[in-house]
């Protein structure tokens, strides 16, 4: 039995019939989720979680358990401990703010990864996002180029959902999303993405990504160089409120 799902349904006042109607499945299917512990399709998991007011990973933890690639695990562990995260991405939404559909569509592009590996990476990425619901959560500042909002990943529905999720996340007190306008000049960030993390002991580390794998950077001089680049990059970005407004404006263009 899926006890977590049963309790969540009872708390929300939902029966198998009422929940089935809201997520467009047969009531017998809901019964199998509860009584037999069956796991629904990813999109259905998200829909059920929204109805019940829970994270999908709380109701069905197994698909969201971390299955990090070996070379990524050191950074994933640091990320979970960080008190502050500063992320610059010129090409895509940062992993901590991606929707399930966006992450899956991105990883499927080019058919370069086996389907099982895609699902493992998606599950790991969603599990990592729990850090933003930690108490207390880290302070996350994400700076993106405006092109990220306009470059299609998946279909139009995927993009609209992703941008609305991004805007909603940016309304959280511990999350900032700032955009660098598309008509701005070339800036130092275009040399490549990176993330800076401040740890509980006040030391700083960084993460660099490339076409093959990522690299954790601990050398103080290298981290200081990336910190200076961060300051230069943020100087090109819109303020927080204007950035959120632009995200919501562009989301409507994907309708």
MARBA-3410 file (N, C-alpha, C, O; in Angstrom, 1 decimal):
255
0.8,-1.2,0.0,0.0,0.0,0.0,0.9,1.2,0.0,1.9,1.3,0.7 ~ 0.4,2.3,-0.7,1.1,3.6,-0.7,0.5,4.4,0.4,-0.5,5.1,0.1 ~ 1.0,4.3,1.6,0.4,5.0,2.7,0.5,6.5,2.6,-0.4,7.2,3.0 ~ 1.6,7.0,2.0,1.7,8.4,1.9,0.6,9.0,1.0,0.0,10.0,1.3 ~ 0.3,8.3,-0.1,-0.7,8.7,-1.0,-2.1,8.6,-0.3,-2.9,9.5,-0.4
-2.3,7.5,0.4,-3.6,7.4,1.1,-3.9,8.5,2.1,-4.9,9.1,2.2 ~ -2.8,8.9,2.9,-2.9,9.9,3.9,-3.2,11.3,3.2,-4.0,12.1,3.6 ~ -2.4,11.5,2.1,-2.5,12.8,1.4,-4.0,12.9,0.8,-4.5,14.0,0.9 ~ -4.5,11.9,0.3,-5.9,11.9,-0.2,-6.9,12.2,0.9,-7.8,13.0,0.7 ~ -6.7,11.5,2.0,-7.6,11.7,3.1,-7.5,13.2,3.6,-8.6,13.8,3.9
-6.3,13.7,3.7,-6.2,15.0,4.2,-6.8,16.1,3.3,-7.4,17.1,3.8 ~ -6.7,15.8,2.0,-7.2,16.7,1.0,-8.7,16.5,0.7,-9.3,17.3,0.0 ~ -9.3,15.5,1.4,-10.7,15.2,1.2,-11.0,14.6,-0.2,-12.1,14.8,-0.7 ~ -10.1,13.9,-0.7,-10.2,13.3,-2.1,-10.5,11.8,-2.0,-9.8,11.1,-1.2 ~ -11.5,11.3,-2.7,-11.7,9.9,-2.9,-11.1,9.4,-4.2,-10.6,10.2,-5.0
-11.1,8.1,-4.4,-10.6,7.6,-5.7,-11.3,8.2,-6.8,-10.8,8.5,-7.9 ~ -12.7,8.3,-6.7,-13.5,8.8,-7.8,-13.2,10.3,-8.0,-13.0,10.7,-9.2 ~ -13.1,11.1,-7.0,-12.9,12.6,-7.2,-11.5,12.8,-7.7,-11.3,13.7,-8.6 ~ -10.5,12.1,-7.2,-9.1,12.3,-7.7,-9.0,11.9,-9.1,-8.4,12.6,-9.9 ~ -9.6,10.7,-9.4,-9.6,10.2,-10.8,-10.2,11.2,-11.8,-9.6,11.5,-12.9
-11.3,11.9,-11.4,-11.9,12.8,-12.3,-11.0,14.0,-12.5,-11.0,14.6,-13.6 ~ -10.3,14.5,-11.5,-9.4,15.7,-11.6,-8.2,15.4,-12.4,-7.6,16.4,-13.0 ~ -7.7,14.2,-12.5,-6.5,13.9,-13.3,-6.7,13.1,-14.5,-5.8,12.6,-15.2 ~ -8.0,12.8,-14.8,-8.4,12.2,-16.0,-7.9,10.7,-16.1,-7.3,10.4,-17.1 ~ -8.2,10.0,-15.1,-7.9,8.5,-15.1,-9.1,7.8,-14.6,-10.0,8.4,-14.1
-9.1,6.5,-14.7,-10.1,5.6,-14.2,-10.0,5.5,-12.6,-8.9,5.4,-12.2 ~ -11.1,5.5,-11.9,-11.0,5.3,-10.4,-10.3,4.1,-10.0,-9.6,4.0,-9.0 ~ -10.4,3.0,-10.8,-9.7,1.8,-10.5,-8.2,2.0,-10.6,-7.5,1.3,-9.8 ~ -7.8,2.9,-11.4,-6.3,3.1,-11.5,-5.8,3.8,-10.2,-4.8,3.4,-9.7 ~ -6.6,4.7,-9.7,-6.3,5.4,-8.4,-6.2,4.3,-7.3,-5.3,4.3,-6.5
-7.2,3.4,-7.4,-7.2,2.3,-6.4,-5.9,1.5,-6.4,-5.4,1.1,-5.4 ~ -5.4,1.2,-7.6,-4.2,0.5,-7.7,-3.0,1.2,-7.2,-2.0,0.7,-6.7 ~ -3.0,2.6,-7.4,-1.9,3.4,-6.9,-1.8,3.2,-5.4,-0.7,3.1,-4.8 ~ -3.0,3.2,-4.7,-3.1,3.2,-3.3,-2.8,1.8,-2.8,-1.9,1.6,-1.9 ~ -3.6,0.8,-3.2,-3.6,-0.5,-2.6,-2.4,-1.3,-3.1,-1.9,-2.1,-2.3
-2.0,-1.2,-4.3,-0.9,-2.0,-4.8,0.4,-1.3,-4.9,1.5,-1.8,-5.3 ~ 0.4,0.0,-4.6,1.7,0.8,-4.7,2.1,1.0,-6.1,3.3,1.3,-6.4 ~ 1.2,1.0,-7.1,1.6,1.2,-8.5,2.0,2.7,-8.7,1.5,3.6,-8.0 ~ 3.0,2.9,-9.6,3.5,4.3,-9.8,3.0,4.8,-11.1,3.2,4.2,-12.1 ~ 2.3,6.0,-11.1,1.7,6.5,-12.3,2.8,7.0,-13.3,3.9,7.2,-12.9
2.3,7.3,-14.5,3.1,8.0,-15.5,3.6,9.3,-14.9,2.9,10.0,-14.1 ~ 4.9,9.8,-15.3,5.4,11.0,-14.8,4.5,12.2,-14.8,4.3,12.9,-13.8 ~ 3.8,12.4,-16.0,2.9,13.6,-16.1,1.7,13.5,-15.1,1.3,14.4,-14.5 ~ 1.2,12.2,-14.9,0.1,12.0,-14.0,0.6,12.2,-12.5,-0.2,12.7,-11.7 ~ 1.8,11.8,-12.2,2.3,12.0,-10.9,2.3,13.5,-10.5,1.9,13.9,-9.4
2.8,14.3,-11.5,2.8,15.7,-11.2,1.4,16.3,-11.0,1.2,17.1,-10.2 ~ 0.5,15.8,-11.9,-0.9,16.3,-11.7,-1.5,15.9,-10.4,-2.2,16.7,-9.7 ~ -1.3,14.7,-10.0,-1.9,14.2,-8.7,-1.3,15.0,-7.5,-2.0,15.4,-6.6 ~ 0.0,15.2,-7.6,0.7,15.9,-6.5,0.2,17.4,-6.4,0.0,17.9,-5.3 ~ -0.1,18.0,-7.6,-0.7,19.3,-7.5,-2.0,19.4,-6.9,-2.3,20.3,-6.1
-2.9,18.4,-7.2,-4.2,18.3,-6.6,-4.1,18.1,-5.1,-4.9,18.7,-4.4 ~ -3.2,17.3,-4.7,-3.1,17.0,-3.2,-2.2,18.0,-2.4,-2.1,17.9,-1.2 ~ -1.6,18.9,-3.1,-0.7,19.9,-2.5,0.6,19.3,-1.9,1.0,19.7,-0.9 ~ 1.1,18.3,-2.6,2.4,17.7,-2.2,3.4,17.7,-3.4,3.0,17.9,-4.5 ~ 4.6,17.5,-3.1,5.6,17.2,-4.1,5.4,15.8,-4.6,5.2,14.9,-3.7
5.6,15.5,-5.9,5.5,14.2,-6.4,6.5,13.2,-5.7,6.2,12.1,-5.5 ~ 7.6,13.8,-5.4,8.7,12.9,-4.7,8.3,12.5,-3.3,8.8,11.5,-2.8 ~ 7.3,13.2,-2.7,6.9,12.8,-1.3,5.9,11.7,-1.5,5.8,10.8,-0.6 ~ 5.1,11.6,-2.5,4.1,10.6,-2.7,4.7,9.3,-3.3,4.3,8.2,-3.0 ~ 5.7,9.5,-4.2,6.3,8.4,-4.9,7.8,8.6,-4.9,8.4,9.0,-5.9
8.5,8.3,-3.8,9.9,8.7,-3.6,10.8,7.9,-4.5,11.8,8.4,-5.0 ~ 10.5,6.6,-4.8,11.4,5.7,-5.6,11.8,6.3,-6.9,13.0,6.3,-7.2 ~ 10.9,6.8,-7.8,11.4,7.3,-9.1,12.3,8.6,-8.9,13.0,8.9,-9.9 ~ 12.2,9.2,-7.8,13.0,10.4,-7.6,14.3,10.3,-6.8,15.0,11.2,-6.5 ~ 14.6,9.0,-6.4,15.8,8.8,-5.7,17.0,9.2,-6.6,17.0,8.9,-7.8
18.0,9.8,-6.0,19.2,10.2,-6.7,19.9,9.0,-7.4,20.2,8.0,-6.7 ~ 20.1,9.2,-8.7,20.9,8.2,-9.4,21.9,9.0,-10.2,22.0,8.8,-11.4 ~ 22.7,9.7,-9.5,23.7,10.6,-10.1,24.7,9.8,-10.9,25.1,8.7,-10.5 ~ 25.2,10.4,-12.0,26.3,9.9,-12.7,27.5,10.0,-11.8,27.6,11.0,-11.0 ~ 28.4,9.0,-11.8,29.5,9.0,-10.8,30.3,10.3,-10.7,30.7,10.8,-9.6
30.6,10.9,-11.9,31.4,12.1,-11.9,30.6,13.3,-11.3,31.2,14.4,-11.0 ~ 29.3,13.2,-11.3,28.5,14.4,-10.8,28.3,14.3,-9.3,27.9,15.3,-8.7 ~ 28.4,13.1,-8.7,28.1,13.0,-7.3,28.8,13.9,-6.3,28.2,14.5,-5.4 ~ 30.1,14.2,-6.5,30.8,15.2,-5.6,30.1,16.5,-5.6,29.9,17.1,-4.5 ~ 29.7,17.0,-6.8,29.0,18.3,-6.8,27.6,18.2,-6.2,27.2,19.1,-5.4
26.9,17.1,-6.5,25.5,17.0,-5.9,25.6,17.0,-4.4,24.7,17.6,-3.8 ~ 26.6,16.4,-3.8,26.7,16.4,-2.4,27.0,17.8,-1.8,26.4,18.2,-0.8 ~ 27.9,18.5,-2.5,28.2,19.9,-2.1,26.9,20.8,-2.2,26.7,21.6,-1.4 ~ 26.2,20.6,-3.3,25.0,21.4,-3.6,24.0,21.2,-2.4,23.3,22.2,-2.0 ~ 23.8,20.0,-1.9,22.9,19.7,-0.9,23.2,20.4,0.4,22.4,20.6,1.3
24.5,20.7,0.6,25.0,21.3,1.9,25.1,22.8,1.8,25.2,23.5,2.8 ~ 25.1,23.4,0.6,25.4,24.8,0.4,24.4,25.7,1.1,23.2,25.4,1.3 ~ 24.9,26.8,1.6,24.1,27.9,2.1,23.7,28.9,1.1,22.6,29.6,1.2 ~ 24.5,29.1,0.0,24.2,30.0,-1.0,24.7,29.4,-2.4,25.7,28.7,-2.4 ~ 23.9,29.6,-3.4,24.2,29.1,-4.7,24.0,30.2,-5.7,23.0,30.9,-5.7
25.0,30.4,-6.6,24.9,31.4,-7.6,25.2,30.7,-8.9,26.3,30.2,-9.2 ~ 24.2,30.7,-9.8,24.3,30.0,-11.1,24.1,30.9,-12.3,23.2,31.7,-12.3 ~ 25.0,30.7,-13.2,24.9,31.4,-14.5,24.7,30.4,-15.6,25.5,29.5,-15.7 ~ 23.7,30.6,-16.4,23.4,29.7,-17.5,23.0,30.5,-18.7,22.0,31.2,-18.7 ~ 23.8,30.4,-19.8,23.5,31.2,-21.0,22.5,30.4,-22.0,22.0,31.0,-22.9
22.3,29.1,-21.8,21.7,28.3,-22.8,20.4,27.6,-22.3,19.6,27.2,-23.1 ~ 20.3,27.3,-21.0,19.2,26.5,-20.5,18.8,26.9,-19.1,19.6,27.6,-18.4 ~ 17.6,26.4,-18.7,17.2,26.6,-17.3,18.0,25.8,-16.4,18.3,24.6,-16.7 ~ 18.5,26.3,-15.3,19.3,25.5,-14.3,18.6,24.3,-13.9,17.4,24.3,-13.7 ~ 19.3,23.2,-13.6,18.7,22.0,-13.2,17.8,22.1,-12.0,16.8,21.4,-11.9
18.2,22.9,-11.0,17.4,23.0,-9.8,16.0,23.7,-10.1,15.1,23.6,-9.2 ~ 15.8,24.3,-11.2,14.6,25.0,-11.5,13.9,24.4,-12.7,12.9,24.9,-13.2 ~ 14.3,23.3,-13.2,13.7,22.6,-14.4,12.5,21.9,-14.0,12.4,21.3,-13.0 ~ 11.5,21.9,-14.9,10.3,21.0,-14.8,10.8,19.6,-15.3,11.8,19.4,-16.0 ~ 10.0,18.6,-14.9,10.3,17.2,-15.3,10.2,17.1,-16.9,11.1,16.5,-17.5
9.2,17.8,-17.5,9.0,17.7,-18.9,10.2,18.4,-19.7,10.6,17.9,-20.7 ~ 10.6,19.5,-19.2,11.7,20.2,-19.8,13.0,19.4,-19.7,13.7,19.3,-20.7 ~ 13.3,18.9,-18.5,14.5,18.1,-18.4,14.5,16.9,-19.3,15.5,16.6,-19.9 ~ 13.3,16.2,-19.4,13.3,15.0,-20.2,13.4,15.4,-21.7,14.2,14.7,-22.4 ~ 12.8,16.4,-22.1,12.9,16.9,-23.5,14.3,17.2,-23.9,14.8,16.9,-25.0
15.0,17.9,-23.0,16.4,18.3,-23.2,17.3,17.1,-23.4,18.1,17.1,-24.3 ~ 17.1,16.2,-22.5,18.0,15.0,-22.5,17.7,14.0,-23.7,18.6,13.3,-24.1 ~ 16.5,14.1,-24.2,16.1,13.2,-25.3,16.6,13.8,-26.6,16.7,13.1,-27.6 ~ 17.0,15.1,-26.7,17.4,15.7,-27.9,18.6,15.0,-28.5,19.6,14.7,-27.9 ~ 18.5,14.7,-29.8,19.5,14.0,-30.6,19.6,12.5,-30.4,20.4,11.8,-31.0
18.7,12.0,-29.5,18.8,10.5,-29.2,20.2,10.0,-28.8,20.6,8.9,-29.2 ~ 20.9,10.8,-28.0,22.2,10.5,-27.7,22.3,9.6,-26.4,23.4,9.0,-26.2 ~ 21.2,9.5,-25.6,21.3,8.8,-24.4,20.2,7.7,-24.5,19.1,7.9,-25.0 ~ 20.4,6.5,-23.9,19.4,5.5,-23.9,18.3,5.9,-23.0,18.5,6.7,-22.1 ~ 17.0,5.5,-23.3,15.9,5.9,-22.6,16.0,5.7,-21.1,15.6,6.6,-20.3
16.6,4.6,-20.7,16.7,4.3,-19.2,17.6,5.3,-18.6,17.4,5.7,-17.4 ~ 18.7,5.7,-19.3,19.6,6.7,-18.7,19.0,8.0,-18.6,19.2,8.8,-17.6 ~ 18.2,8.4,-19.6,17.4,9.7,-19.5,16.6,9.7,-18.3,16.5,10.7,-17.6 ~ 15.8,8.6,-18.0,14.9,8.6,-16.9,15.7,8.6,-15.6,15.2,9.3,-14.6 ~ 16.8,8.0,-15.5,17.7,8.1,-14.3,18.1,9.5,-14.0,18.1,9.9,-12.9
18.6,10.2,-15.1,19.1,11.5,-14.9,17.9,12.5,-14.5,18.1,13.3,-13.6 ~ 16.8,12.3,-15.1,15.6,13.1,-14.8,15.2,12.9,-13.3,15.0,13.9,-12.6 ~ 15.2,11.7,-12.9,14.8,11.4,-11.5,15.8,12.0,-10.5,15.4,12.5,-9.5 ~ 17.1,11.9,-10.9,18.1,12.5,-10.0,18.0,14.0,-10.0,18.1,14.6,-8.9 ~ 17.7,14.6,-11.1,17.6,16.1,-11.1,16.4,16.5,-10.3,16.5,17.5,-9.6
15.3,15.8,-10.4,14.1,16.2,-9.6,14.4,16.0,-8.1,13.9,16.8,-7.3 ~ 15.1,14.9,-7.8,15.4,14.7,-6.4,16.3,15.8,-5.8,16.2,16.2,-4.6 ~ 17.2,16.3,-6.6,18.1,17.4,-6.2,17.3,18.6,-5.8,17.8,19.4,-4.9 ~ 16.2,18.8,-6.5,15.5,20.1,-6.2,14.9,20.2,-4.8,14.5,21.2,-4.4 ~ 14.9,19.0,-4.1,14.4,19.1,-2.7,15.2,20.0,-1.9,14.8,20.4,-0.8
16.4,20.3,-2.3,17.3,21.2,-1.5,16.6,22.6,-1.3,16.8,23.2,-0.3 ~ 15.8,23.0,-2.3,15.2,24.3,-2.2,14.0,24.3,-1.3,13.4,25.3,-1.0 ~ 13.6,23.1,-0.8,12.5,23.0,0.2,13.1,22.6,1.6,12.3,22.3,2.5 ~ 14.4,22.6,1.7,15.1,22.3,2.9,14.8,23.4,3.9,14.5,24.5,3.5 ~ 14.9,23.1,5.2,14.8,24.2,6.3,16.1,24.3,7.0,16.5,23.4,7.7
16.8,25.5,6.9,16.5,26.6,6.0,17.0,26.3,4.6,18.0,25.5,4.5 ~ 16.3,26.8,3.6,16.8,26.5,2.2,18.0,27.4,1.9,18.2,28.4,2.5 ~ 18.8,27.0,0.9,19.9,27.9,0.4,19.3,29.1,-0.3,18.2,29.0,-0.9 ~ 20.1,30.1,-0.3,19.7,31.3,-1.2,20.3,31.0,-2.6,21.5,30.8,-2.8 ~ 19.3,31.0,-3.5,19.7,30.7,-4.9,19.5,31.9,-5.8,18.4,32.5,-5.8
20.6,32.3,-6.4,20.5,33.4,-7.4,20.9,32.8,-8.8,22.0,32.3,-8.9 ~ 19.9,32.8,-9.7,20.2,32.3,-11.1,20.1,33.4,-12.1,19.1,34.1,-12.2 ~ 21.2,33.6,-12.8,21.2,34.6,-13.9,21.2,33.8,-15.2,22.0,32.9,-15.5 ~ 20.3,34.2,-16.1,20.1,33.5,-17.4,20.1,34.6,-18.5,19.7,35.7,-18.3 ~ 20.5,34.1,-19.7,20.4,35.0,-20.8,18.9,34.9,-21.3,18.3,33.8,-21.2
18.4,36.0,-21.8,17.0,36.0,-22.3,16.7,34.9,-23.3,15.6,34.4,-23.5 ~ 17.8,34.6,-24.1,17.6,33.5,-25.1,17.1,32.2,-24.6,16.5,31.4,-25.3 ~ 17.4,31.9,-23.3,16.9,30.7,-22.7,15.4,30.6,-22.7,14.9,29.5,-22.8 ~ 14.8,31.7,-22.6,13.3,31.8,-22.6,12.7,31.5,-23.9,11.5,31.1,-24.1 ~ 13.5,31.8,-25.0,13.0,31.8,-26.3,13.4,30.6,-27.2,12.9,30.4,-28.3
14.4,29.9,-26.7,14.8,28.7,-27.4,14.0,27.5,-27.0,14.0,27.1,-25.8 ~ 13.3,26.9,-28.0,12.3,25.8,-27.7,13.0,24.6,-27.2,14.0,24.1,-27.9 ~ 12.6,24.0,-26.1,13.0,22.7,-25.7,11.7,21.9,-25.5,10.8,22.3,-24.8 ~ 11.6,20.8,-26.3,10.3,20.1,-26.3,9.3,20.8,-27.1,9.7,21.5,-28.1 ~ 8.0,20.8,-26.7,7.0,21.5,-27.5,6.6,22.8,-26.8,7.2,23.1,-25.8
5.7,23.5,-27.3,5.3,24.8,-26.8,4.7,24.7,-25.4,4.9,25.5,-24.5 ~ 4.0,23.6,-25.1,3.4,23.4,-23.8,4.5,23.2,-22.8,4.4,23.7,-21.6 ~ 5.6,22.5,-23.2,6.7,22.3,-22.2,7.3,23.6,-21.9,7.7,23.9,-20.7 ~ 7.5,24.5,-22.9,8.1,25.8,-22.6,7.3,26.6,-21.8,7.8,27.3,-20.8 ~ 6.0,26.7,-22.0,5.1,27.5,-21.2,5.1,27.0,-19.8,5.2,27.9,-18.9
5.0,25.7,-19.6,5.0,25.2,-18.2,6.3,25.6,-17.5,6.3,25.9,-16.3 ~ 7.4,25.4,-18.2,8.7,25.7,-17.7,8.9,27.2,-17.3,9.4,27.5,-16.2 ~ 8.5,28.1,-18.1,8.6,29.5,-17.8,7.7,29.9,-16.7,8.1,30.7,-15.8 ~ 6.5,29.4,-16.6,5.6,29.7,-15.5,6.2,29.2,-14.2,6.1,29.8,-13.1 ~ 6.8,28.0,-14.2,7.4,27.4,-13.0,8.6,28.3,-12.6,8.9,28.5,-11.4
9.4,28.7,-13.6,10.5,29.6,-13.3,10.1,30.9,-12.7,10.7,31.3,-11.7 ~ 9.0,31.5,-13.2,8.5,32.7,-12.6,8.0,32.5,-11.2,8.2,33.3,-10.3 ~ 7.3,31.4,-11.0,6.8,31.1,-9.6,7.9,30.9,-8.7,7.9,31.4,-7.5 ~ 8.9,30.2,-9.1,10.1,30.0,-8.2,10.8,31.3,-7.8,11.2,31.5,-6.7 ~ 10.8,32.2,-8.8,11.5,33.5,-8.6,10.7,34.4,-7.6,11.2,35.4,-7.1
9.5,34.0,-7.3,8.7,34.8,-6.3,9.0,34.3,-4.9,8.6,35.0,-3.9 ~ 9.7,33.2,-4.8,10.0,32.7,-3.5,11.1,33.6,-2.8,12.0,34.1,-3.5 ~ 11.0,33.8,-1.5,12.0,34.7,-0.9,13.4,34.3,-1.0,14.4,35.1,-0.9 ~ 13.7,33.0,-1.1,15.1,32.5,-1.2,15.6,32.2,-2.6,16.7,31.7,-2.8 ~ 14.8,32.6,-3.6,15.2,32.4,-5.0,15.1,33.7,-5.8,14.1,34.4,-5.7
16.2,34.0,-6.5,16.2,35.1,-7.4,16.5,34.6,-8.8,17.4,33.8,-9.0 ~ 15.7,35.0,-9.8,16.1,34.7,-11.2,16.2,36.1,-11.9,15.3,36.9,-11.9 ~ 17.3,36.3,-12.5,17.6,37.6,-13.2,18.0,37.3,-14.6,18.7,36.4,-14.9 ~ 17.5,38.1,-15.5,17.7,37.9,-17.0,18.7,39.0,-17.5,18.6,40.2,-17.2 ~ 19.6,38.5,-18.4,20.4,39.4,-19.2,19.7,39.7,-20.5,19.4,38.7,-21.3
19.3,40.9,-20.9,18.5,41.1,-22.1,19.2,40.7,-23.4,20.4,40.7,-23.5 ~ 18.4,40.2,-24.3,18.9,39.7,-25.5,19.7,40.7,-26.4,20.6,40.4,-27.1 ~ 19.3,42.0,-26.2,19.9,43.1,-27.0,21.2,43.6,-26.3,21.7,44.7,-26.8 ~ 21.6,43.0,-25.3,22.8,43.5,-24.6,24.1,43.1,-25.3,24.0,42.2,-26.2 ~ 25.2,43.7,-25.0,26.5,43.4,-25.7,27.0,42.0,-25.2,26.5,41.5,-24.2
28.1,41.6,-25.9,28.8,40.4,-25.4,29.3,40.6,-24.0,29.7,41.7,-23.7 ~ 29.2,39.6,-23.2,29.7,39.7,-21.8,30.5,38.5,-21.4,30.4,37.5,-22.2 ~ 31.2,38.5,-20.3,32.1,37.5,-20.0,31.4,36.1,-19.7,32.0,35.1,-19.9 ~ 30.1,36.2,-19.3,29.4,34.9,-19.1,29.3,34.0,-20.3,29.1,32.8,-20.1 ~ 29.3,34.6,-21.5,29.1,33.8,-22.7,30.2,32.9,-22.9,30.2,32.1,-23.9
31.3,33.0,-22.2,32.4,32.0,-22.3,32.0,30.6,-21.7,32.7,29.6,-22.0 ~ 30.9,30.6,-21.0,30.4,29.3,-20.5,29.7,29.4,-19.1,29.9,30.3,-18.4 ~ 28.9,28.4,-18.8,28.1,28.4,-17.6,29.0,28.0,-16.4,30.0,27.3,-16.6 ~ 28.6,28.4,-15.2,29.2,27.9,-14.0,28.3,28.2,-12.8,27.3,28.9,-12.9 ~ 28.6,27.5,-11.7,27.9,27.7,-10.5,28.9,27.9,-9.3,29.9,27.2,-9.3
28.6,28.8,-8.4,29.4,29.0,-7.2,28.5,28.6,-6.0,27.3,28.9,-6.0 ~ 29.2,28.0,-5.1,28.5,27.5,-3.9,29.3,28.0,-2.6,30.5,27.8,-2.6 ~ 28.5,28.5,-1.7,29.2,28.9,-0.4,28.7,27.8,0.6,27.6,27.5,0.7 ~ 29.7,27.2,1.3,29.5,26.1,2.2,29.3,26.6,3.6,29.6,27.7,3.9 ~ 28.7,25.8,4.5,28.5,26.2,5.9,29.7,26.7,6.6,29.6,27.5,7.5
30.9,26.2,6.2,32.2,26.7,6.9,32.7,28.0,6.2,33.8,28.4,6.4 ~ 31.9,28.6,5.2,32.2,29.8,4.6,33.2,29.7,3.4,33.4,30.6,2.7 ~ 33.7,28.5,3.1,34.5,28.3,1.9,33.6,28.3,0.7,32.5,28.0,0.8 ~ 34.2,28.6,-0.4,33.5,28.6,-1.7,34.1,27.6,-2.7,35.3,27.4,-2.7 ~ 33.2,27.0,-3.4,33.6,26.0,-4.4,32.8,26.3,-5.7,31.8,27.1,-5.6
33.2,25.8,-6.8,32.5,26.1,-8.0,32.3,24.8,-8.9,32.9,23.8,-8.6 ~ 31.5,24.9,-9.9,31.2,23.8,-10.7,31.2,24.3,-12.2,30.5,25.2,-12.5 ~ 31.9,23.6,-13.0,32.0,23.9,-14.5,31.5,22.7,-15.2,31.7,21.5,-14.9 ~ 30.7,22.9,-16.3,30.2,21.8,-17.1,30.7,22.0,-18.5,31.0,23.0,-19.0 ~ 30.8,20.8,-19.2,31.1,20.8,-20.6,30.4,19.7,-21.3,29.5,19.1,-20.7
30.8,19.4,-22.6,30.0,18.4,-23.4,30.2,17.0,-22.9,29.4,16.1,-23.2 ~ 31.3,16.7,-22.1,31.5,15.4,-21.6,31.1,15.2,-20.2,30.5,14.2,-19.9 ~ 31.6,16.1,-19.3,31.3,15.9,-17.9,31.5,17.2,-17.2,32.0,18.2,-17.8 ~ 31.2,17.2,-15.9,31.4,18.4,-15.1,32.7,18.3,-14.2,33.3,17.3,-14.1 ~ 33.0,19.4,-13.7,34.3,19.5,-12.8,34.0,20.4,-11.6,33.5,21.5,-11.7
34.3,19.9,-10.4,34.3,20.7,-9.2,35.6,21.4,-9.1,36.7,20.9,-9.2 ~ 35.5,22.7,-8.8,36.6,23.6,-8.7,36.8,24.0,-7.3,35.9,24.6,-6.7 ~ 37.9,23.7,-6.7,38.2,24.1,-5.3,39.3,25.0,-5.1,39.5,25.6,-4.1 ~ 40.2,25.2,-6.1,41.4,26.1,-6.0,40.9,27.5,-5.7,40.1,28.0,-6.5 ~ 41.4,28.1,-4.7,40.9,29.5,-4.3,41.1,30.5,-5.4,40.2,31.4,-5.6
42.2,30.4,-6.1,42.4,31.4,-7.2,41.4,31.3,-8.3,40.9,32.3,-8.8 ~ 41.1,30.0,-8.7,40.1,29.8,-9.7,38.7,30.2,-9.3,38.0,30.8,-10.0 ~ 38.4,29.9,-8.0,37.1,30.3,-7.5,37.0,31.8,-7.5,35.9,32.4,-7.8 ~ 38.1,32.5,-7.1,38.1,34.0,-7.1,37.9,34.5,-8.5,37.2,35.5,-8.6 ~ 38.5,33.9,-9.5,38.3,34.4,-10.8,36.8,34.3,-11.3,36.3,35.2,-11.9
36.2,33.1,-10.9,34.8,33.0,-11.3,33.9,33.9,-10.5,32.9,34.4,-11.0 ~ 34.3,34.3,-9.3,33.5,35.2,-8.5,33.6,36.6,-9.2,32.6,37.3,-9.2 ~ 34.7,37.0,-9.7,34.8,38.3,-10.4,34.0,38.3,-11.7,33.4,39.3,-12.0 ~ 34.0,37.1,-12.3,33.1,37.0,-13.5,31.7,37.1,-13.2,30.9,37.7,-13.9 ~ 31.3,36.5,-12.0,29.9,36.6,-11.6,29.5,38.1,-11.4,28.4,38.5,-11.8
30.4,38.8,-10.7,30.0,40.2,-10.5,29.9,41.0,-11.8,29.0,41.8,-11.9 ~ 30.7,40.7,-12.8,30.6,41.3,-14.1,29.3,40.9,-14.8,28.6,41.8,-15.4 ~ 28.9,39.7,-14.7,27.7,39.2,-15.3,26.5,39.8,-14.7,25.6,40.2,-15.5 ~ 26.4,39.8,-13.4,25.2,40.3,-12.8,25.0,41.8,-13.1,23.9,42.3,-13.0 ~ 26.1,42.5,-13.4,26.0,43.9,-13.7,25.2,44.1,-15.1,24.7,45.2,-15.3
25.1,43.1,-15.9,24.4,43.1,-17.2,23.0,42.8,-17.1,22.2,42.9,-18.0 ~ 22.5,42.3,-15.9,21.2,41.7,-15.8,20.1,42.7,-15.3,20.4,43.7,-14.6 ~ 18.9,42.4,-15.7,17.8,43.2,-15.3,17.6,43.0,-13.7,18.1,42.0,-13.2 ~ 17.0,43.9,-13.1,16.6,43.7,-11.6,15.6,42.5,-11.5,15.1,42.1,-12.5 ~ 15.5,42.1,-10.3,14.7,40.9,-10.0,13.2,41.0,-10.5,12.8,40.2,-11.2
12.5,42.1,-10.2,11.1,42.3,-10.5,10.9,42.4,-12.0,10.0,41.7,-12.6 ~ 11.8,43.1,-12.7,11.7,43.2,-14.2,11.9,41.9,-14.8,11.3,41.5,-15.8 ~ 12.8,41.1,-14.3,13.1,39.8,-14.8,11.9,38.9,-14.7,11.6,38.2,-15.7 ~ 11.2,38.9,-13.6,10.0,38.0,-13.4,8.9,38.5,-14.4,8.3,37.6,-15.0 ~ 8.8,39.8,-14.6,7.8,40.3,-15.5,8.1,39.8,-16.9,7.2,39.4,-17.6
9.3,39.8,-17.3,9.7,39.4,-18.7,9.5,37.9,-18.8,9.0,37.4,-19.9 ~ 9.8,37.1,-17.8,9.6,35.6,-17.9,8.1,35.4,-18.1,7.8,34.5,-19.0 ~ 7.2,36.0,-17.4,5.8,35.8,-17.6,5.3,36.3,-18.9,4.4,35.7,-19.5 ~ 5.9,37.4,-19.4,5.5,37.9,-20.8,5.9,36.9,-21.8,5.0,36.6,-22.7 ~ 7.1,36.3,-21.8,7.5,35.4,-22.8,6.7,34.1,-22.6,6.5,33.4,-23.7
6.4,33.7,-21.4,5.6,32.4,-21.2,4.3,32.5,-22.0,3.9,31.5,-22.6 ~ 3.7,33.7,-22.1,2.4,33.8,-22.9,2.6,33.6,-24.4,1.7,33.2,-25.1 ~ 3.8,33.9,-24.9,4.1,33.7,-26.3,4.2,32.2,-26.7,4.1,31.9,-27.8 ~ 4.3,31.3,-25.7,4.4,29.9,-25.9,3.0,29.2,-25.8,2.9,28.0,-26.0 ~ 2.0,30.0,-25.6,0.6,29.4,-25.5,0.2,28.8,-26.9,-0.9,28.3,-27.0
END
